[in-house]
Amino acid sequence: MKVLGVDFGLKRVGLALCDPGGSMAFPFKTVERTEKGGRDALFAEIKDIVALEGVEAVVVGWPAPAEGRDSLTARQAANFAASLARRVSVPVALMDETLSSEEALDDLRAAGVKKSRRKAVLDQQAAVRILQSYLAAPGDARVIEKSWQAGPDGPGRRAAQAADLKTGRDS
């Protein structure tokens, strides 16, 4: 199954794709977020990638809340995933991305990527890390329903808590 990994950010969005067998993740693209077109342009680009690349699922990195409390970044990523789920015809899931950017930076340093080039590919490599986590443990992802909404009392939060009860995890 071909999966698109997304490292959501307010300035840049990193994308990674896996091979059709779903065993390896590769950097794909960094989308610079600008005022021109805004969110609609970003969603349109991702929707096009899903169609052109034959993507069967999308995984969005989500900084799992510490101590059960959502951060602003976690809510923004969850809202982005929910908005994306309403726009694409494939399943969208959230995957814990804790430390993915730091691990991605370590990967780039270890690969000898020059400091001047790292910023351009860091978000892609973070998306690779998110996608690799998903490929290794797809059951750890939280699938987003089309009507999902983020927030401490939104239906998405209640659905996540219900799913956690079924799996025995704390939300």
Summary of the structure (lengths in Angstrom):
residues: 171
radius of gyration: 15.3
end to end distance: 27.7
largest distance: 46.3
contacts: 539
relative contact order: 0.19
helix: 47%
strand: 21%
